[in-house]
Amino acid sequence: MFRILTAPLRRFRYRDDGSVSIEAALYLPLLLGVFAAMYTLFDLFRQDTVNTKAAYTISDLISRETTALNDDYINSMYELGKLLVRKDTGMSLRISVVHWDEADDRYYVDWSVERGALLDVLTDGTVETVEDKLPTMPDQERVIVVETWNDVAPIFNIGLATQNIYNLVFTRPRFASQVAYEGKLISDGGAHDDGVGDESI
């Protein structure tokens, strides 16, 4: 009985005749699907890398400033960021300057601005949402924190929804102890006192 069942399979195994067109019709959809999935995933990873590089570019430019920034400067950084990422994606940007207060054992926000679809800037009350991504710093040390959000739709429909790519990078000011923003109160060092003794820029 077993021999009766296996004999046809054995004959089929050693047959070498067939039709290329039929085999192509069977395998081509599978190959195209694999190629589409590979290209879509590659593009998402590439877009994540591009967003990171855009955030680093903006952060590096701001770190070199020695005069107070204004809305026009932030707008230009936002437009630059949109030029660096894929054109058909929606980008949001948040730029903040935070410092570490050793006496209070926490981070404080000097100033924060946002552009795009974000609802809130970073504040002393919400800085804890990103503190696990911030570096260990000495007392009153400041860093520029640049966050980007980018809604990227997969190029091919392979079952993935629109991906929201988030990046956070930080850079220490290069040529000054702090990067100021016009009209914002910046602490001049020492323990944080919620604006008492601060000077307006």
N, C-alpha and C positions, 0 to 999 in steps of 0.2 A: 504494500500500500504506500509506504513512504517513498519507495523507488518510483512509483507511478507519479507521485506529486513532484518529486525533485527533477525528474528527467526533462520536462519542458523548461524548467528554470535553468538547468544546466545548458541546454541547447541555446536558450536565449542569451545566456552569458557569453557564449563564444561567437555569436553572430556579429558580423562587422558591416552589414549593410544597413542603410538608413537614409533619411532625407535631411539635408542641412537646413532647409527652410522650416521644417517642422521643429527641429531642435532649436533653431533660432527663435521661433514663435514661443517656445516654452521657456527659454532662458532669458530672452531679451528684456521682458518686463521686470524680471528679478534683478538683472544687472543694472537696468536704468534706475530702479528703486534704490539699490545699494549706492550707486553713484550720487543720486540726488541726496540721500541721507548723509553721505560722507561730505559732500560739498556744503550742505546746510550747517552741519555741526562745525566744519572748518570755519565757515563764515562767522558763526557765533563766537567761537574762540578768538578769531581774528578781531572781531569787533570789540571784544572785551580788552584785548591788548591795545587796540587803537584808543579806546576810552581812557585806559590807564596812562598812555603816553600823552594824551591831551591834558589830563589832570596834572601830570608832572610838568608839562610845558607851562601851563597857567601858573602853577605854584612857583616854578623857577623864576618866571618873569616878575611875579609880585615880590619874591624874596630879594630882588635886586633894587627895589624902590627905596628911596631915602626921604621922599616927601609924602605928605598925606594923600591917600587915594580919594577919588570921588566917584559919583554915579557914572560919569562918562567913561572912566577907566574900567569900571566893572562891566559896563555894557560892552565895551570893546573886547574884554576877556571872554565874555559870553559869546559874542559873534565869532571870535577866534576858535573857541571850543566847537561851535557848530560847524565851522569849516573843516576842522580836523577829523570829525566823525562822519559816518555815512549820512548822506544828505536826506534820505527818506526816513530818518529816525528822529524821534522827539527827544531833545536833550534838556536837562535841568541842571543848574549849577548852584552850589552854595560855597561861599568863601568865608572863612572865619579865622580870627586870631585868638588863640587861647593861651593861657599861662597857668603854671602850676604854683599853688600856694602851699608851702610846706607846713606852715602853722595850722592851716585848716585841713591839710591832707586831702586836697581835691583840686580839680581844674576849675578855672573861671574863664568866661568869655569876655574878651576886650571889645570885640565887635563882630558882627556877622551880617552878611547880605546874601540874598538869593535871587536867581533869575530862572524863569521857566515856569514849570507847573507845580513847583513846591508851594506849600502853604505857610511854613514857618521857618524863621531863621533860628540859628542855634543860640540858646540863652544859658545863663547859669543854671537854670532849672532843668534844662534838657541836655546839657553837655554830657551827662552820665550815659546817654544812649550811644555815644561814640567813644567813651573813655577807654574801653578795652582795646581800641585800635590806636590809641595815642601812645607816644613813647614815654619812657621814664625820664623825667627832667629834673634839674636842680631847681631850687627855690627861685620863683619869679622868672624862670626861663619861658620864652614864648616860641610858639610854632604857628606857621600858617597852615591851615587845614583846608584842603580843596576837596569837595565831594561832587561827584557827577552821577547823574541818573540818565540812562539812555534806554528808551523803549525800542527794541529791535524785533521786527517781524521776521520769522524764518523765510528764506527765499523760496523754498519749496514746502508744500504742505506734507509734512511727514508725521503729523500728529502732535507737534509742539505748538504751544500757545506763544503769544508775543512775550518775549523775555525782557525783564527790566534789569539791565546791567548796572550795578552799583560799584563805584570805586571811591576810595578815600586815600589820599596821599597827604603827607605833611612835610614841610620844609622849614628849616630855621632861617630867620632873616640873615642876610649875608653881610650887609654893610651898615646896619643900624641895629640897635637893641630891640626895636619894635617897628612894625609897619602900621602907621596910623591911618585913620579914616576921618574925613572931614566931618566936624560936628559931633564926633563921638568922644566920650570921656574915657581916657586911658590912665590906668593907675601908674604912678611913677615908681613903684616898687614897694617893698615891705608887705605887711599883712593886708589882706583884702578888707576894705572897709566900706564897700558898697557906694563908692563915689565920694566919700568925705576926703578932702585933701587932694582929689584928682584935678587934673588940669585939662581944659578943653582944647582940642586940636583944631 
